[in-house]
Amino acid sequence: MDKIIISPGKYIQGNGALDNIAGYAVSLGSQPLIIADEFVTNLVGQRVNNSFQKENVTADFELFAGECSQHEIARIRQRFSAGKYNLVIGIGGGKTLDTAKAVAYYQKVPVVIVPTIASTDAPTSSLAVIYTPEGQFSEYLFFPKNPDMVIMDTGVISAAPVRLLVSGMGDALATWFEARANYASGKSTMAGGAPTLAALAIAELCYATLLEDGYKAKVAVEQGVSTKAVENIIEANTYLSGIGFESSGLAAAHAIHNGMTQLEECHHCYHGEKVAFGVLVQLVLENAPKQEIETVLGFCRSIGLPVNLHMLGVKEIDKDKLLAVAQASTAEGETIHNMPFAVSAQDVYSAILTAHHLGL
């Protein structure tokens, strides 16, 4: 199996980076269509316009309607085709950014991704999650390459609610543990091959950065400021985790997350919050050393990530419901089968219960 690593063409991060967006983006296209929802347009639209005016470029905005659906993608593509646009820029949260990726893919033009939060590692990835217009999951859309450019304005991101940054740390927490499991099993990664040494090193650095700077970054964002720790965590949540998961592989933690969508009580939780508990379940499945589990538990507690089912909203432990979670987690095609040993639904059920009580 060939080793493969994939990544965005350029990654830019800094406090105030949004003020320089035009200087970076014009290298890809001189007639951009910018996709952003109403809130984000009101938040940063003038700054973006000012940047493009300095470059003597007119930047048109298209309001994102709120759902990354084929209907919304087709609507924005019509707007794109009616103009003389040669670049798509997505600014905002995950669904806005996925829509921008899809429009650019279908129109065969470059795309610039500008997250306003750091709650997942999706911005750098070569895929989008497509929903129905009513908000139900429809499909994954895989692209032949990653975004051409990702711009992270840490000033904007540090002003977002702290829970979003913490959720991003939960998602990033899984990166190293899933990478090492996938490497041990020898399974193919989402990049389509074996992991490179660089991808594995990035995944491990992601974990080390979380432990070193996670709590400090949380405290800073609670005050609405950006510090060096915040800068490091935004990079860990987005770039290190993004390259790490896509080029080093997923395993049990994300499969547990997917299984937990069976629990209605957890629907209010963010992706990274459920993934963090999935990490604990994976460590139990591996029978990881007690010290390692205690380190992960301590980190999660320090920043407010859930470490038991009660913290995820599950008030009563229902065996049948947990078995349904375990069965969904081990469904055919799930990433839990990238673990270096066979995992049954009963194994997952036992690990969930054990992880829950370890976290009490």
N, C-alpha and C positions, 0 to 999 in steps of 0.2 A: 504494500500500500504506500503510495506517495505521501510525503509530508506536505501539508498545505496550511498557509496562514493567510487570512484575508482581513482587510481593514479599510476604513474610509480613505479617500485620496489625500485629504488634509484635515487635521484636527487643530482647532484654534481655541484657546481658553484664556480668559483674562477678565479683570474687573473693568467694565466699560467696553468690552470687545464689540458690542452691538453698534457703538458709534463708528466703528471702522468697517462695518459689514460690506459697504459698497466697494471699498478698496480691495477687499478680498474676492467678492463675488464677481466683479466685472471681468476677472480673468477667465470665467466660465461662460459668461453671456452678458450682453449689453441691454437686453430687453426682458427684465424679470417680471414674472407674475408671482406675487407674494400671497400665500395662503395663511390666514390667521383668523381665529374667532373674534367676536366683538370685544370681549374682555381684553385679549392680548393686543388687539389693534389699538384700543384706547390706552393701554399701558405703555406700549413701546412704538406705536406707529409713527409718531412725530420724529422720534430719534432716528428711525430707519429712513424716513423721507429726507431728513436733513443730511444724512450720510450720502444718499444717492444724489441729492442736489449738488453736493460738492464735486461729484464725479460727472455732473451734467447728464445724468441718467434719470429717466422717468420710471418710477416704480409703481405699478398698479397693484392694489390690494383686492383680493377676493375673500369675502367672509365665509369661513368654514361653518357649515350648518350643524356640526356637533357629532356626526357619526361617520366613521370610516366605512362606507358602504359602496358597492358598485354603482349605485344610483348617484351618490354624491361625487364619486370619482368621474362618472360620465358627465355630470353637470358642469364640473370645473373644467373638464377637457373641452367642452363646447366653448366655454369662455376663452380658453387658451387658443383654440383653433381660430376663433374669430379675430384674434389680435395677431401681432407679429412677434410674439414672445419666443425667446430661445433659452429660457432658464426658469426653473421653478424653485421658489424659496418657501420653506415651511417654517413657521414660527409658532411655538406653543407647546402643548402637551402631546402625548403619544398618538392619539387618534388623528390630530392635525398633521403630525409629522408623517405618519403612515400614509395618509391621503396624498401628501406632497410627493412621497416616494413613488406611489402608484401612478399619479398623473405624469410625473417625469418619465417613468418607465414606458408607459403607453405612448407618450408623445416623443419619445426618443431624444430627450434633452437632459442636460445635467441637473442635479438637484443639490441645494444647500439646505442643511437641517440646522435649525436654531432652537434648541430646547429652552423653555423658560423654567423648567423644574429638573431635578436630578433624581427622579423617583424610580427609574429603571435603567437597564443598560441597552434598551432598544434603539436609541438614536443612531448608533454606529452600525447597526446590523443591516443585512441584505434581505430583509423580509418585512412584511407588513401583515397585520391581523385584520381581516375583513369581517365586518358584521353585516347583519341585515339592517334595513332602515329602522327596524324596531329595537335594535341593539342586541340581538342574539348572535352568538358566534356563527360565522359562515365558513371561513376557510383561511388558510395561510397562503399568502402570495409571496413566492420566492423570486428574487431578482438576480440577474447574472453578476451583479457587482454591488458593492457597498456604496453609500452616499459619496458624492464627489467631495463634499466638504461638510464638516460639522463645526459650528461656532457656539461656544459656551460662554455667556456673559455671567461671570460669577456674582456680580453685583445684583443682577436681576434674580438669579437663582437663590441667593442668600436671603432675599426679601420674601420668598415664598414660605408657606407654612412649614414649620420644622418637621411635622409628621411626614411630609413628602420626602425630605432628605433622608430621614431615618428609614423610611420604607426602601429607598434606594440602597441603603446600606444592608438591609435585609436581603435584597436581591443579589447584591455584590458578595455577601457573605458565602453564598453557595458556590461561587466561581471556583475557588481552589479545591474545595472538597469534591466537587463533581469532576473537575479536571483530572485530579489524581486517580479517581475511580475509573474514569473513562480510559485514561492512559494504561492503568493496570489491566483492563479488560482487552485492550487492543482494538476496540471498536472505532468505527469511523466517526469523525466529528461533523458538525453542521457545515463545516467548510468543505466536506467531501473527501477527507483523507485523514492521515494520522497527524497528531499534533507535532508542531516543531518545538525545539527547545525554547525558542523565544516566546511562543504562546504559553507554555507551561510556566516560564519565569514570570511572565506578566500576570498570570493567574495567582501565583504564589505572592507576588508583590501586592496584589489587590488585597489579599487577606492581611498581610503585614501592615499595610497602610490603614486599614479599618481599625485594627487593634491599637495602633499608635495614635491616630488622629480622630477617630470616630467620636469619642465623647467630647473632645475639645471643639470639634466642629459643631456638634449639637448645641453646646452652650453658646457659641458665637451666633449661630443662626437664631436662637431664641432671643437674642438681643438685636436681631435684624442687621448684623454686620458680617462682612467677609474677612476672614483671616487666612493665614497660610494653611492652617488646618482645614478650613473650609475649601480652599483651593485644592488641596490634596484629596479630600473626600469626594469632591465633584469629579475629579479625574478618575478616582477609583470606581465610583458608581457608574460612570459613563464609559470612559475609554478602556481602563484596565479590565473591568468586568465585561464590557462589550467584546473586546478582542478575546478575552479569556474564555467566555462561554461559547463563542461561535467557532473559535479555532482550536479549543481544547476539549470541548464536549460537555454535554449535560448528562445527568445520571438520576439518582433517586430524588433529590430535593425538589426539583421542578415537577417530577411526576407526582410526588405527594401533594404539591400545590394544586396540580390539575385534579387530583382525586378529591381534594377538599372543596372543590366547587360543588360537590354533591351536598355539602352541608349548608342549608339556607342560613343558618346562624352566622356563617362566616362571610356572607356576601358583602357586608359592609367593610370588610378588611381590604387593605391594599395588597397588590401582588406581592411586594417584598415582605410584607408582614407574614403572609402564609408561607412564603419560601423560607423564611428564617426558621419557622417551626419545622419545615421539611428538612432543613439541615440537621436539626437535632434528631429527627427520625432516621435520617441516613446514617448518622454517627452510631446510633443504637444498632441498626442493621449490620454495620461493620464491626460492632463490638470494639469501637475506638477506645483508646486509653482514657481512664477516668479523668486524668488531668486535662486532656484535650477537650472533653465534654464540659468540664468545669470552666475552662477558658471561654468557650463559646457561650455558655450560660451567663457567665459574668459580663461578657461584652454586651449581649442582648439586653440584660437587665439594666446596664449602665446607660443605654440610650433609649430604652423603652420599647424594644421589640418583644413580641409575645413569646413566652417560653412554655406555655401550657394551653390546653384547649379552652379553659375558662377565659383566658386573656383574649382568645379569638372569638369569644361570644357564645361558646358552647356551655350552657349552664348545667345540663345533665348528660352524663356519659351514657350513650345508648349503643349497645353492642351491635345491633343491626345496622345502625347508621355508620358506625366506624367500619364495619365489614364492607359496606357499600363504597366507602372511601378507599379502602384497601383494594377492592376489586377494580375500581376505576383507575387506581394508581398503577396497577399491574396489567392493564389492558394491552392487547397486542399493539406493538408500535410505540408504546410509551418508553421514555428515556430511562426508566428504572432498569430496563434490560441491558443498559450499558454498564451496569455494575459488574465487577469481576467475579460474580457468583450468581447462581439462580436465586430469584426472589419470588416467593409466592404471596398470594393475598393474605394468607395466615401470618406469614412473616411480617408483613407491613402492619397488620392489625396489632400484633404483639409489640412491634416497635413503637407504634403510635401511643399505645397505652403506657409503655415504659417511659417514653420521652415526656409524656404529659406529667407523670408522677415525679420524674427527675426535676421538672421545672416548677413544681409546686413549692 
